[in-house]
Amino acid sequence: MATHETIPGDPRPLLSLINEKVHEGIHKYYTEARERKSHAKESVEAGRAYVQAYVPYLHFVERLYNDAVTPIAHGAGEGGHPEPHAH
């Protein structure tokens, strides 16, 4: 029967770093989208500026969520597909 070693170290510094970056990203994209939304009805250009700020916010949050809920398959690269082997 194989024995499993535990991963050494404490995950809290990594969690803290990741949480900080997630917080910064959400805050940045949300703040910009919120600001542009407040002017979106003033003109067509302002409406477009809002959409141009909202889409990156939505994609950032969606990517975080999808990464958080998608299991990583053993030997899989980005997107859950096996990486090609070098010949």
Backbone torsions as a table, in degrees:
resi	resn	phi	psi	omega
1	MET	NA	132.4	-179.0
2	ALA	-77.3	143.8	175.4
3	THR	-102.0	148.2	-179.8
4	HIS	-108.0	128.8	175.7
5	GLU	-86.8	146.3	175.4
6	THR	-82.5	154.0	178.1
7	ILE	-76.1	125.0	-178.6
8	PRO	-70.2	155.5	174.8
9	GLY	97.2	178.3	-176.8
10	ASP	-112.5	126.3	-177.9
11	PRO	-76.1	-9.0	-175.0
12	ARG	-59.6	-41.4	177.2
13	PRO	-62.0	-38.6	177.9
14	LEU	-66.4	-44.5	178.0
15	LEU	-60.7	-40.6	178.8
16	SER	-63.1	-45.4	179.0
17	LEU	-61.7	-47.1	-179.4
18	ILE	-64.5	-44.4	178.5
19	ASN	-60.1	-39.8	179.0
20	GLU	-62.5	-45.9	-179.2
21	LYS	-67.3	-38.7	177.4
22	VAL	-63.9	-46.8	179.4
23	HIS	-59.3	-47.2	179.9
24	GLU	-60.2	-45.2	-178.7
25	GLY	-64.9	-47.8	179.2
26	ILE	-61.4	-46.0	-179.0
27	HIS	-60.4	-45.8	-179.3
28	LYS	-60.0	-54.5	-176.7
29	TYR	-67.4	-40.3	-179.5
30	TYR	-65.2	-46.2	-178.1
31	THR	-60.6	-44.2	179.3
32	GLU	-64.5	-44.0	179.5
33	ALA	-65.0	-42.0	180.0
34	ARG	-62.4	-43.5	179.2
35	GLU	-62.3	-45.6	-178.8
36	ARG	-69.7	-30.2	178.1
37	LYS	-64.9	-34.6	-178.6
38	SER	-64.2	-17.9	179.6
39	HIS	-113.3	1.8	-170.7
40	ALA	-59.5	-30.7	-176.5
41	LYS	-88.2	0.9	-177.7
42	GLU	-75.7	-31.4	-179.5
43	SER	-164.8	167.7	176.7
44	VAL	-62.7	-41.9	179.8
45	GLU	-61.9	-40.9	179.0
46	ALA	-66.7	-36.7	176.5
47	GLY	-64.3	-41.4	177.3
48	ARG	-65.9	-39.1	178.6
49	ALA	-62.0	-38.2	177.5
50	TYR	-63.1	-47.6	179.9
51	VAL	-60.7	-41.2	179.9
52	GLN	-65.4	-23.5	175.8
53	ALA	-89.8	-34.1	-177.0
54	TYR	-70.9	-40.1	-176.3
55	VAL	-60.3	-47.2	176.9
56	PRO	-61.7	-36.8	176.7
57	TYR	-60.6	-49.8	-179.5
58	LEU	-60.5	-44.8	-179.3
59	HIS	-66.2	-39.2	178.6
60	PHE	-60.5	-50.2	-178.3
61	VAL	-67.6	-40.8	179.2
62	GLU	-62.2	-43.1	179.6
63	ARG	-63.7	-42.8	177.5
64	LEU	-59.4	-48.2	-178.3
65	TYR	-62.2	-47.5	-179.2
66	ASN	-61.6	-41.6	177.4
67	ASP	-64.2	-36.0	-178.1
68	ALA	-70.8	-30.3	-175.6
69	VAL	-104.4	-4.2	-178.6
70	THR	-97.6	118.6	178.6
71	PRO	-64.8	147.6	176.5
72	ILE	-93.0	121.9	178.5
73	ALA	-79.3	143.8	177.7
74	HIS	-58.8	128.0	177.6
75	GLY	79.6	6.8	-178.0
76	ALA	-93.0	146.6	174.6
77	GLY	-92.7	-159.7	178.9
78	GLU	-60.3	138.6	179.3
79	GLY	84.5	2.9	176.8
80	GLY	78.7	10.2	179.5
81	HIS	-100.1	141.3	179.0
82	PRO	-58.6	139.9	177.7
83	GLU	-76.4	144.7	178.8
84	PRO	-67.3	145.4	179.3
85	HIS	-86.3	140.4	177.2
86	ALA	-74.8	142.1	180.0
87	HIS	-109.9	NA	NA
